[in-house]
Amino acid sequence: MPITDVLERNAARYGDEVALVELNYGMQETRKITWKDYSLIQPTSDRPFRHQITWNVFDEKANRVANMLLDKGVKKGEKVAILMMNCLEWLPIYFGILKTGAIAVPFNFRYSSDEILYCADLADVEVMFFGPQFIGRIEAIEERFSRGRLLIYVGANCPTFADDYHEMVADYSSRPPRIPLTDDDLAAIYFSSGTTGFPKAILHKHRSLTQAAEMEQKHHLTTHEDVFLCIPPLYHTGAKMHWMGSLMVGGKAVLLTGTKPDIILRAVSEEKCTIVWLLVPWAQDILDALDRGDLKLSDYEVSQWRLMHIGAQPVPPSLVQHWHDYFPGQQYDTNYGLSESTGPGCVHLGIGHDSKAGAIGIPGYRWECKIVDDDTHEVPQGKAGELCVKGPGVMECYYKNPKATAEVLPGDGWLRTGDVAVQDADGFYYLVDRKKDVIVMGGENIYPVEIEDFLHTNPKIHDVAVIGLPDKRLGEIPGAIIQLKQGMTATEEEISTFCQALARYKRPRKIIFAEVPRNATGKIQKPLLRKRYGVDKLVAREISLQNTGEQQQ
């Protein structure tokens, strides 16, 4: 069934129960709050900014958005963009777009003005909802952007070049628009994260969204009584599809702004959250704060927190082991996926498989997996090759890019992920690396993830990224960008000595102490690092020495 039917079902079954909570500690109100269903609480140091809406209100607001868009001439199959930070308006707007039969197009909130314009043109966007954080970026391209497009501002003090969202939806009916929808109707365009190049527009049908929701609920055994803490940005498939597990059972979800350890633990404690999805850096920050004694678990109520799961990147086994030192008995899962497969879950570790920490897992609900060589022939178990996945959540295409589509969807239903993986004797898949991230040193393939996992076991290291640096003799050599934990110091010699446990050819030839940049979904921005450090040996050495000195000051 279309995903919009699930929202309407929840409104009928659980109408007066809380669907969504928006939570921000210390936030100042920047939006116009006109919905009578909101109860605004001004934040203080002891009391957060907190709004909530019921399933009835959620569905009614989505209907108002849909009826407004239809009245403005939006037709089935047209594209409507969302450029907003996480807030209570986000999901009602998203579902309102879907209810019209239009295609929802979430935008990355980190996009520059030129990237916003590029993606809007690429996806043929006709309408855009945007929040107060983006006024400057939209204003900079407004003359080029408008060209018949409708700009709808969601916030207080509407700029002159846009229409006011709250005034627009206020007088429209809260009844469903009754636009016929099926699983085969187009639903959403998501943009690739750009870790391997400029974003591509990924087109999905309603069946992809429903598959993701059913799969998430089954993987994590989500019930109506569970409370899901959502921290990552809703524009990304990862956050939204994880939340859809709660949507399937009418469970409450908390949209938290902020990623500091004390904020996360406070939200878990005060909202009685039972399921939390973390990125590796956030989980590591919590562990570091507990190790330093900055936080004490005894100050929080976490006994109800039954499941912590991580996605978006490989998870160091050492992190999972250390997590259980503080949270013994807590369930753990990890999810692998990509926007082309409707986000996380086409491969997942599964609850109860902690002994396989480090693996991305086994095929997810209704998914198939295989590993192939460059000629697309399946490789023997234990041999590395490209991971391919097949299931009801595979994208339709890269919108307006048939060449790129053919490269990853050769026509047999299998999606070529571009990730190198290996399968063990028990059938669990391990991610070796991005195919494009493999370092070739003197003809030898080196997989950065293996080195990164090893370096993560060093108690002084907070985060690490390994990339190939140019070398006249060997072509490439492995270089490690290392971000130390707060208050820690280290030298190149110390790290090099630590790496003696690695095979000789895998040891980093360059050590650079610097911050490891990650995007909003937690993925290491390796193209940025290659651009920053893709220099000759002498300059790399100078950068390394300079950053070493800065790190120790």
KETI-349752 format. One record per residue (C-alpha): residue number from 1; x, y, z. Coordinates in steps of 0.02 Angstrom, whole numbers. Each point is the difference from the previous one (the first is absolute). Last residue first. Layout:
+---------+--------+--------+--------+
: vexdren :   east :  north :     up :
+---------+--------+--------+--------+
:     NUM :      X :      Y :      Z :
...
+---------+--------+--------+--------+
This chain:
+---------+--------+--------+--------+
: vexdren :   east :  north :     up :
+---------+--------+--------+--------+
:     553 :   2484 :   1129 :   1085 :
:     552 :     14 :   -183 :    -48 :
:     551 :   -121 :      5 :   -146 :
:     550 :     81 :    158 :    -70 :
:     549 :    173 :    -82 :     -3 :
:     548 :    -65 :   -155 :    -86 :
:     547 :    -97 :    109 :   -123 :
:     546 :    159 :     88 :    -56 :
:     545 :    100 :   -161 :    -11 :
:     544 :   -133 :    -84 :   -106 :
:     543 :    -26 :    150 :   -112 :
:     542 :    189 :      7 :    -32 :
:     541 :      4 :   -186 :    -39 :
:     540 :   -146 :     16 :   -119 :
:     539 :     91 :    144 :    -85 :
:     538 :    156 :   -106 :    -25 :
:     537 :    -94 :   -154 :    -57 :
:     536 :    -99 :     85 :   -138 :
:     535 :   -180 :     54 :     27 :
:     534 :   -169 :    -83 :     14 :
:     533 :    -20 :     62 :    179 :
:     532 :   -144 :    123 :    -11 :
:     531 :    -78 :    -65 :   -160 :
:     530 :     16 :   -177 :     62 :
:     529 :    -74 :     52 :    167 :
:     528 :   -148 :     84 :    -84 :
:     527 :    -30 :   -153 :   -109 :
:     526 :     12 :   -104 :    160 :
:     525 :   -144 :     84 :     88 :
:     524 :    -21 :   -132 :    136 :
:     523 :   -182 :    -50 :     13 :
:     522 :    -96 :     53 :    155 :
:     521 :   -166 :     44 :    -79 :
:     520 :     29 :    188 :     10 :
:     519 :    170 :    -17 :    -84 :
:     518 :    160 :    -48 :     87 :
:     517 :    166 :     93 :     10 :
:     516 :    141 :    -83 :     99 :
:     515 :     88 :    137 :     97 :
:     514 :    189 :      2 :    -13 :
:     513 :    155 :    -97 :     47 :
:     512 :     80 :    -65 :   -160 :
:     511 :     95 :   -165 :      0 :
:     510 :     81 :    -53 :   -163 :
:     509 :     60 :   -172 :    -53 :
:     508 :   -148 :    -84 :     81 :
:     507 :     36 :   -184 :     32 :
:     506 :    -90 :   -118 :   -118 :
:     505 :    155 :    -56 :    -96 :
:     504 :     86 :    -55 :    161 :
:     503 :   -143 :   -105 :     65 :
:     502 :    -73 :     89 :    150 :
:     501 :     65 :    -25 :    178 :
:     500 :    137 :    128 :    -36 :
:     499 :   -141 :    128 :     -6 :
:     498 :     25 :     50 :    182 :
:     497 :    180 :     45 :    -40 :
:     496 :    -59 :    112 :   -142 :
:     495 :   -125 :     82 :    118 :
:     494 :    136 :     40 :    127 :
:     493 :    121 :     59 :   -134 :
:     492 :   -129 :    118 :    -73 :
:     491 :    -24 :     76 :    172 :
:     490 :   -145 :     -2 :    123 :
:     489 :    -97 :    115 :    114 :
:     488 :   -168 :    -25 :     87 :
:     487 :   -107 :    134 :     83 :
:     486 :   -152 :    -34 :   -109 :
:     485 :     23 :   -157 :   -102 :
:     484 :    116 :      6 :   -147 :
:     483 :    -53 :     26 :   -180 :
:     482 :    110 :   -100 :   -118 :
:     481 :     19 :     19 :   -188 :
:     480 :     90 :   -159 :    -54 :
:     479 :     94 :     -9 :   -165 :
:     478 :     13 :   -159 :   -102 :
:     477 :    121 :     11 :   -148 :
:     476 :    -43 :     24 :   -183 :
:     475 :     93 :    -15 :   -165 :
:     474 :    142 :   -100 :     75 :
:     473 :    149 :    100 :    -65 :
:     472 :    -67 :    176 :    -23 :
:     471 :   -118 :     -9 :    149 :
:     470 :   -174 :     78 :      9 :
:     469 :    -96 :    -19 :    164 :
:     468 :   -134 :   -132 :     16 :
:     467 :   -124 :     27 :    141 :
:     466 :    -23 :    -60 :    179 :
:     465 :   -122 :     89 :    115 :
:     464 :      6 :      0 :    189 :
:     463 :   -105 :     50 :    150 :
:     462 :     21 :     15 :    188 :
:     461 :    173 :    -76 :     16 :
:     460 :     88 :     -6 :    169 :
:     459 :    -64 :   -173 :     50 :
:     458 :     70 :    -79 :   -160 :
:     457 :   -129 :   -128 :    -55 :
:     456 :    -65 :    122 :   -131 :
:     455 :    167 :    -18 :    -89 :
:     454 :    -41 :   -181 :    -42 :
:     453 :   -173 :     41 :    -68 :
:     452 :     75 :    140 :   -106 :
:     451 :    131 :   -118 :    -72 :
:     450 :   -133 :   -126 :    -53 :
:     449 :   -112 :    140 :    -65 :
:     448 :    142 :     65 :   -111 :
:     447 :      8 :   -155 :   -111 :
:     446 :    171 :    -23 :    -79 :
:     445 :     17 :    -81 :   -171 :
:     444 :    181 :    -37 :    -50 :
:     443 :     61 :     53 :   -173 :
:     442 :    134 :    115 :     71 :
:     441 :   -126 :     78 :    117 :
:     440 :   -180 :     -6 :    -63 :
:     439 :   -112 :     83 :    130 :
:     438 :   -183 :    -52 :     -7 :
:     437 :   -114 :    150 :     24 :
:     436 :    -88 :    -16 :   -168 :
:     435 :    -64 :   -173 :     41 :
:     434 :    -58 :     64 :    168 :
:     433 :     73 :   -111 :    134 :
:     432 :     10 :   -173 :     77 :
:     431 :   -179 :    -15 :     59 :
:     430 :    -27 :   -167 :     85 :
:     429 :   -144 :   -113 :    -47 :
:     428 :    -60 :   -139 :    113 :
:     427 :    -38 :   -170 :    -79 :
:     426 :     75 :   -105 :    138 :
:     425 :    155 :    -43 :   -104 :
:     424 :     40 :    184 :    -23 :
:     423 :    -57 :    114 :   -141 :
:     422 :    112 :    138 :    -70 :
:     421 :    -41 :    177 :    -51 :
:     420 :     56 :    138 :   -119 :
:     419 :   -128 :    138 :    -19 :
:     418 :    -51 :     72 :   -169 :
:     417 :   -180 :    -48 :     39 :
:     416 :    -45 :    -93 :   -160 :
:     415 :   -189 :    -17 :      7 :
:     414 :    -67 :   -165 :    -65 :
:     413 :   -166 :     -2 :    -92 :
:     412 :     76 :    -80 :   -157 :
:     411 :      4 :    161 :   -102 :
:     410 :    178 :     63 :     26 :
:     409 :    -54 :    110 :    146 :
:     408 :    160 :     81 :     66 :
:     407 :     82 :     54 :   -164 :
:     406 :   -166 :      8 :    -93 :
:     405 :    -63 :    133 :    121 :
:     404 :    155 :    107 :    -26 :
:     403 :    -31 :     -1 :   -188 :
:     402 :   -187 :     27 :     17 :
:     401 :     21 :    162 :    100 :
:     400 :   -163 :     99 :     -2 :
:     399 :    -48 :    -67 :    172 :
:     398 :    120 :   -134 :     60 :
:     397 :   -114 :   -148 :    -15 :
:     396 :   -145 :    -98 :     74 :
:     395 :     85 :    -23 :    166 :
:     394 :     16 :   -170 :     85 :
:     393 :   -114 :    -22 :    149 :
:     392 :    -91 :   -156 :    -61 :
:     391 :    159 :   -104 :      1 :
:     390 :    170 :    -35 :    -76 :
:     389 :    173 :     39 :     66 :
:     388 :    174 :     -5 :    -75 :
:     387 :    163 :      8 :     97 :
:     386 :    156 :     17 :   -106 :
:     385 :    138 :   -127 :     33 :
:     384 :    104 :    -76 :    138 :
:     383 :     23 :   -188 :     11 :
:     382 :    -59 :    -97 :    153 :
:     381 :   -144 :    -87 :    -89 :
:     380 :     41 :    -23 :   -183 :
:     379 :    -34 :    143 :   -121 :
:     378 :   -160 :     31 :   -100 :
:     377 :     38 :     54 :   -177 :
:     376 :    -38 :    184 :    -32 :
:     375 :    154 :     18 :   -114 :
:     374 :     86 :    111 :    128 :
:     373 :    -29 :   -133 :    133 :
:     372 :   -163 :    -33 :     91 :
:     371 :    -66 :    -13 :    178 :
:     370 :   -182 :    -45 :     31 :
:     369 :   -148 :     63 :    100 :
:     368 :   -188 :    -29 :      5 :
:     367 :   -129 :    108 :     91 :
:     366 :   -176 :    -38 :     64 :
:     365 :     47 :     43 :    180 :
:     364 :    186 :     37 :      7 :
:     363 :    141 :   -104 :    -72 :
:     362 :    130 :    -44 :    132 :
:     361 :    117 :    106 :    104 :
:     360 :    101 :    159 :    -17 :
:     359 :    137 :    -93 :     91 :
:     358 :    108 :     89 :    129 :
:     357 :    -97 :    -74 :    144 :
:     356 :    -29 :   -183 :    -39 :
:     355 :     -3 :    -52 :    183 :
:     354 :   -136 :    131 :     22 :
:     353 :   -119 :   -106 :   -104 :
:     352 :   -151 :     10 :    116 :
:     351 :    -96 :    133 :    -96 :
:     350 :     37 :     -4 :   -186 :
:     349 :    158 :     47 :    -94 :
:     348 :    -92 :     85 :   -143 :
:     347 :     11 :      0 :   -189 :
:     346 :   -136 :     81 :   -105 :
:     345 :    -31 :     94 :    163 :
:     344 :     46 :    182 :    -20 :
:     343 :    -52 :    121 :   -136 :
:     342 :   -129 :    -21 :   -136 :
:     341 :    115 :   -118 :    -98 :
:     340 :     72 :    139 :   -111 :
:     339 :     15 :    105 :    157 :
:     338 :    125 :   -124 :     66 :
:     337 :     -6 :   -140 :    125 :
:     336 :     84 :    -89 :    143 :
:     335 :    -76 :    -15 :    171 :
:     334 :     74 :    -38 :    169 :
:     333 :    -85 :    -78 :    148 :
:     332 :     22 :     -3 :    188 :
:     331 :   -109 :    -53 :    145 :
:     330 :     50 :     60 :    174 :
:     329 :     60 :   -140 :    113 :
:     328 :    143 :    100 :     72 :
:     327 :    -11 :    187 :    -37 :
:     326 :    161 :     74 :     69 :
:     325 :    121 :   -140 :    -41 :
:     324 :   -118 :    -45 :   -143 :
:     323 :     51 :    158 :    -90 :
:     322 :    184 :    -50 :     15 :
:     321 :    -31 :   -160 :    -99 :
:     320 :   -103 :     94 :   -130 :
:     319 :    136 :    132 :    -21 :
:     318 :    138 :   -131 :    -14 :
:     317 :    -96 :    -85 :   -141 :
:     316 :     23 :    160 :   -104 :
:     315 :   -164 :     41 :    -89 :
:     314 :      3 :     21 :   -189 :
:     313 :   -103 :    150 :    -58 :
:     312 :   -178 :     67 :    -20 :
:     311 :    -75 :   -106 :    140 :
:     310 :     -2 :    -25 :    186 :
:     309 :   -125 :    -81 :    117 :
:     308 :    -32 :     15 :    185 :
:     307 :   -144 :   -102 :     68 :
:     306 :    -82 :    -26 :    171 :
:     305 :      5 :    172 :     80 :
:     304 :   -127 :    -29 :    142 :
:     303 :    140 :     -8 :    131 :
:     302 :     69 :    167 :    -60 :
:     301 :    -59 :    118 :    136 :
:     300 :    141 :    125 :     18 :
:     299 :    115 :     65 :    137 :
:     298 :     61 :   -177 :     38 :
:     297 :     72 :     -4 :   -175 :
:     296 :    133 :    124 :     55 :
:     295 :     66 :    130 :   -120 :
:     294 :    163 :     98 :     -3 :
:     293 :     84 :   -151 :     79 :
:     292 :    132 :     -7 :   -135 :
:     291 :    -54 :   -174 :    -53 :
:     290 :   -183 :     51 :      0 :
:     289 :     36 :    150 :   -112 :
:     288 :    106 :   -108 :   -116 :
:     287 :   -137 :   -132 :    -12 :
:     286 :   -131 :    131 :    -42 :
:     285 :    114 :     80 :   -130 :
:     284 :     33 :   -171 :    -78 :
:     283 :   -186 :    -29 :    -19 :
:     282 :    -19 :    171 :    -81 :
:     281 :    148 :    -28 :   -118 :
:     280 :    -66 :   -173 :    -53 :
:     279 :   -173 :     63 :    -45 :
:     278 :   -141 :    -38 :    120 :
:     277 :   -174 :    -73 :    -17 :
:     276 :    -93 :     -8 :    164 :
:     275 :   -141 :   -118 :     51 :
:     274 :    -81 :     -3 :    173 :
:     273 :    -20 :    186 :     36 :
:     272 :    -75 :     46 :    168 :
:     271 :    -21 :    183 :    -52 :
:     270 :     96 :     67 :    150 :
:     269 :    137 :   -133 :      4 :
:     268 :     31 :    -23 :   -185 :
:     267 :     -5 :    189 :    -24 :
:     266 :    123 :     27 :    143 :
:     265 :    116 :   -133 :    -70 :
:     264 :      1 :     83 :   -171 :
:     263 :     24 :    175 :     71 :
:     262 :    141 :    -56 :    116 :
:     261 :     90 :    -85 :   -145 :
:     260 :     -8 :    151 :   -116 :
:     259 :    -98 :    -34 :   -160 :
:     258 :   -125 :    141 :     -9 :
:     257 :   -178 :     19 :    -62 :
:     256 :   -107 :   -147 :     51 :
:     255 :   -153 :    -60 :    -95 :
:     254 :    -89 :   -119 :    120 :
:     253 :   -106 :   -141 :    -69 :
:     252 :   -158 :    -80 :     68 :
:     251 :    -63 :   -166 :    -68 :
:     250 :   -142 :    -23 :   -123 :
:     249 :     58 :   -175 :    -48 :
:     248 :     57 :     31 :   -181 :
:     247 :     48 :    181 :     39 :
:     246 :    123 :    -61 :    131 :
:     245 :     93 :   -101 :   -132 :
:     244 :    -16 :    155 :   -109 :
:     243 :    119 :     90 :    116 :
:     242 :    143 :   -108 :    -65 :
:     241 :    -52 :     44 :   -176 :
:     240 :      2 :    186 :     39 :
:     239 :    170 :      4 :     84 :
:     238 :     91 :   -104 :   -130 :
:     237 :    -91 :     68 :   -153 :
:     236 :     74 :    172 :     31 :
:     235 :   -104 :    159 :      2 :
:     234 :    -53 :    -46 :    177 :
:     233 :    167 :     51 :     73 :
:     232 :     75 :   -117 :    130 :
:     231 :    -63 :      2 :    182 :
:     230 :   -155 :   -110 :      8 :
:     229 :    -38 :    -78 :    170 :
:     228 :   -131 :   -138 :    -20 :
:     227 :   -123 :    -38 :    140 :
:     226 :    -63 :   -180 :      3 :
:     225 :   -176 :    -38 :     65 :
:     224 :    -75 :    -26 :   -173 :
:     223 :    129 :   -133 :    -33 :
:     222 :    164 :     -5 :    -96 :
:     221 :     76 :   -172 :    -22 :
:     220 :    160 :     81 :    -63 :
:     219 :     16 :    -90 :   -166 :
:     218 :   -188 :    -22 :    -21 :
:     217 :    -44 :    183 :     25 :
:     216 :    143 :     58 :   -110 :
:     215 :    -51 :   -120 :   -139 :
:     214 :   -183 :     53 :     -1 :
:     213 :     49 :    184 :    -10 :
:     212 :    132 :    -26 :   -134 :
:     211 :   -119 :   -105 :   -105 :
:     210 :   -134 :    135 :     14 :
:     209 :    123 :    132 :    -60 :
:     208 :     62 :   -105 :   -145 :
:     207 :   -179 :    -46 :    -52 :
:     206 :    -41 :    184 :    -12 :
:     205 :    121 :     17 :   -145 :
:     204 :    179 :     64 :      7 :
:     203 :    107 :    118 :   -105 :
:     202 :    181 :     37 :     46 :
:     201 :     65 :    170 :    -58 :
:     200 :    190 :     -2 :    -11 :
:     199 :    109 :    105 :    115 :
:     198 :    174 :     56 :    -59 :
:     197 :    137 :   -129 :     28 :
:     196 :     44 :   -154 :    102 :
:     195 :    -51 :     62 :    174 :
:     194 :   -139 :    102 :    -83 :
:     193 :   -135 :    -60 :    118 :
:     192 :   -112 :    -59 :   -141 :
:     191 :   -156 :    105 :    -19 :
:     190 :   -171 :    -65 :     42 :
:     189 :   -149 :     11 :   -116 :
:     188 :   -167 :    -58 :     67 :
:     187 :   -168 :    -81 :    -35 :
:     186 :    -28 :    -69 :   -175 :
:     185 :   -158 :   -104 :    -11 :
:     184 :     20 :   -188 :    -11 :
:     183 :    -54 :    -32 :    179 :
:     182 :   -166 :     82 :    -42 :
:     181 :    -77 :    171 :     24 :
:     180 :   -173 :     73 :    -38 :
:     179 :    -11 :    184 :     52 :
:     178 :   -128 :      3 :    138 :
:     177 :     42 :    175 :     64 :
:     176 :     -7 :    -54 :    183 :
:     175 :   -105 :    116 :    110 :
:     174 :     90 :    139 :     95 :
:     173 :    -74 :    130 :   -116 :
:     172 :     99 :    156 :    -41 :
:     171 :    -16 :    163 :     95 :
:     170 :    163 :     -5 :     97 :
:     169 :    110 :    -75 :   -135 :
:     168 :     56 :    160 :    -88 :
:     167 :     12 :    111 :    155 :
:     166 :    112 :   -129 :     85 :
:     165 :    111 :    -21 :   -153 :
:     164 :     31 :    185 :    -36 :
:     163 :     40 :     29 :   -183 :
:     162 :    176 :     47 :    -55 :
:     161 :     97 :    147 :    -77 :
:     160 :    -52 :    122 :    137 :
:     159 :     79 :   -101 :    139 :
:     158 :   -118 :    -77 :    129 :
:     157 :     28 :     62 :    176 :
:     156 :    -31 :   -162 :     95 :
:     155 :     27 :   -171 :    -77 :
:     154 :    -41 :   -120 :   -142 :
:     153 :     25 :     99 :   -162 :
:     152 :    -81 :    -62 :   -160 :
:     151 :     86 :     37 :   -166 :
:     150 :   -103 :    -37 :   -155 :
:     149 :     96 :    -24 :   -162 :
:     148 :    -44 :    103 :   -153 :
:     147 :    179 :     50 :    -39 :
:     146 :     39 :     13 :    186 :
:     145 :    175 :    -72 :     16 :
:     144 :    100 :    121 :   -107 :
:     143 :    -73 :    154 :     86 :
:     142 :      1 :    -85 :    170 :
:     141 :    180 :    -62 :     -9 :
:     140 :     76 :    104 :    141 :
:     139 :   -170 :     15 :     86 :
:     138 :     -8 :   -189 :     16 :
:     137 :    168 :    -10 :     88 :
:     136 :    -39 :    146 :    113 :
:     135 :   -172 :    -64 :     49 :
:     134 :     64 :   -175 :     36 :
:     133 :      0 :    -10 :    190 :
:     132 :   -177 :     69 :      3 :
:     131 :    -76 :   -155 :    -82 :
:     130 :    -37 :    -50 :   -178 :
:     129 :   -145 :    -79 :    -95 :
:     128 :     35 :     -9 :   -187 :
:     127 :   -119 :    -16 :   -147 :
:     126 :     28 :    -46 :   -184 :
:     125 :    158 :   -106 :     16 :
:     124 :     62 :    -72 :   -164 :
:     123 :    118 :   -120 :     92 :
:     122 :    159 :     61 :    -86 :
:     121 :    -56 :    182 :      7 :
:     120 :    -36 :     -7 :    186 :
:     119 :    162 :    -97 :     28 :
:     118 :    105 :    132 :    -90 :
:     117 :    -89 :    146 :     84 :
:     116 :     25 :    -73 :    173 :
:     115 :    181 :    -41 :    -43 :
:     114 :     30 :    180 :    -55 :
:     113 :    -73 :     69 :    161 :
:     112 :    106 :   -118 :    105 :
:     111 :    -70 :   -166 :     57 :
:     110 :     23 :    -45 :    183 :
:     109 :   -187 :    -20 :     32 :
:     108 :     -4 :   -146 :   -122 :
:     107 :   -159 :     14 :   -102 :
:     106 :   -155 :   -110 :     11 :
:     105 :    -94 :    -26 :   -165 :
:     104 :   -179 :    -61 :     23 :
:     103 :    -83 :    -59 :   -161 :
:     102 :   -181 :     54 :    -29 :
:     101 :   -147 :   -119 :     21 :
:     100 :    -85 :    134 :    104 :
:      99 :     12 :   -110 :    156 :
:      98 :    189 :    -13 :    -23 :
:      97 :     22 :    188 :     18 :
:      96 :   -106 :      0 :    157 :
:      95 :    105 :   -143 :     67 :
:      94 :    159 :    104 :    -15 :
:      93 :    -85 :    156 :     69 :
:      92 :    -65 :    -98 :    150 :
:      91 :    177 :    -72 :     22 :
:      90 :     93 :    166 :      5 :
:      89 :   -120 :    109 :    100 :
:      88 :     50 :    -77 :    166 :
:      87 :    182 :     49 :    -25 :
:      86 :    161 :    -67 :    -76 :
:      85 :     84 :    136 :   -104 :
:      84 :    -84 :     50 :   -162 :
:      83 :     25 :     -3 :   -188 :
:      82 :   -149 :   -100 :    -65 :
:      81 :    -28 :    -16 :   -187 :
:      80 :   -159 :    -31 :   -101 :
:      79 :     11 :    -93 :   -167 :
:      78 :   -146 :    -31 :   -117 :
:      77 :    -61 :   -179 :    -24 :
:      76 :   -182 :     36 :     42 :
:      75 :    -38 :    184 :    -20 :
:      74 :     36 :    157 :    100 :
:      73 :   -120 :    136 :    -55 :
:      72 :     -3 :    112 :    152 :
:      71 :   -163 :    -81 :     55 :
:      70 :     86 :   -169 :     -3 :
:      69 :    139 :     69 :    108 :
:      68 :   -123 :     70 :    128 :
:      67 :    -98 :   -162 :      6 :
:      66 :    158 :   -100 :     31 :
:      65 :     65 :    117 :    135 :
:      64 :   -169 :     -3 :     89 :
:      63 :     -3 :   -190 :    -12 :
:      62 :    175 :    -15 :     75 :
:      61 :    -56 :    113 :    142 :
:      60 :   -152 :   -111 :     32 :
:      59 :    108 :   -157 :      1 :
:      58 :    123 :     67 :    128 :
:      57 :   -141 :     75 :    103 :
:      56 :    -88 :   -167 :     12 :
:      55 :    163 :    -91 :     37 :
:      54 :     31 :    118 :    144 :
:      53 :    120 :    147 :      1 :
:      52 :    139 :     50 :    119 :
:      51 :    104 :    154 :     37 :
:      50 :    148 :     18 :    117 :
:      49 :    128 :    137 :     28 :
:      48 :     91 :    -71 :    149 :
:      47 :    -12 :     37 :    186 :
:      46 :    147 :     13 :    119 :
:      45 :    105 :    130 :    -91 :
:      44 :   -162 :     79 :    -61 :
:      43 :   -111 :    -35 :   -148 :
:      42 :   -168 :     84 :    -34 :
:      41 :   -137 :   -130 :     -6 :
:      40 :   -118 :     14 :   -148 :
:      39 :   -153 :   -112 :      5 :
:      38 :    -33 :    -41 :   -182 :
:      37 :   -174 :    -60 :    -51 :
:      36 :    -58 :    179 :    -28 :
:      35 :    117 :      9 :   -148 :
:      34 :     62 :    178 :    -14 :
:      33 :    183 :    -12 :     46 :
:      32 :    104 :    119 :   -106 :
:      31 :    176 :    -61 :      6 :
:      30 :    164 :     57 :     77 :
:      29 :    -23 :    -60 :    180 :
:      28 :    166 :     -1 :     93 :
:      27 :     73 :   -171 :     37 :
:      26 :     72 :    -41 :    171 :
:      25 :    -28 :   -187 :     -8 :
:      24 :    -93 :    -48 :   -157 :
:      23 :   -140 :   -127 :    -12 :
:      22 :   -133 :    -24 :   -133 :
:      21 :   -120 :   -139 :     48 :
:      20 :    -95 :   -102 :   -128 :
:      19 :   -146 :   -122 :      3 :
:      18 :    -81 :     31 :    169 :
:      17 :   -165 :    -94 :     23 :
:      16 :   -168 :     80 :    -37 :
:      15 :    -22 :    -80 :   -172 :
:      14 :     70 :   -173 :     39 :
:      13 :   -104 :   -113 :   -110 :
:      12 :    -76 :    119 :   -128 :
:      11 :    151 :    117 :     -6 :
:      10 :    113 :   -152 :    -11 :
:       9 :    -96 :    -67 :   -150 :
:       8 :     14 :    169 :    -86 :
:       7 :    188 :     -2 :     25 :
:       6 :     12 :   -178 :    -67 :
:       5 :   -102 :     46 :   -154 :
:       4 :    128 :    135 :    -42 :
:       3 :    133 :   -136 :    -18 :
:       2 :    -89 :    -69 :   -153 :
:       1 :    -59 :   -180 :     24 :
+---------+--------+--------+--------+
